[in-house]
Amino acid sequence: MAVKLKIKKGDKVVVTSGREKGKSGDVLAVFPTENRALVQGVNMVKRHQKQTAQNEGGIINREGKIHISNLAIADPKDGSPSRVGFKVNDDGTKSRIAKRSGEVIDG
């Protein structure tokens, strides 16, 4: 079941559970229907790739998808895991804030 996700492409996130716990990276892609995300340098898997005209064959390392529930946004102030809240600005726009410090996440 797809739900509204509080993590977007380009966000800095921290892995909170699993074998990759404590690692951090930028979100490369989000898959809302699967509730999963690709995080740079996290959950590296080996893929066997067949040779094509553009790519050479062999075993390559790439990121695997990780469940959203195992990720937390990195606080812009100190980089520690934080929950995401929302705040309505004076001009009526909505912005995301880190619950831990109150800092605005997206400009």
Sequence and secondary structure as in RCSB ss.txt:
>XXXX:A:sequence
MAVKLKIKKGDKVVVTSGREKGKSGDVLAVFPTENRALVQGVNMVKRHQKQTAQNEGGIINREGKIHISNLAIAD
PKDGSPSRVGFKVNDDGTKSRIAKRSGEVIDG
>XXXX:A:secstr
     S  TT EEEE SSTTTT EEEEEEEETTTTEEEETTSSEEEEEE   SSS  EEEEEE EEEGGGEEEE 
TTT  EE EEEEE TTS EEEEETTT  BS  
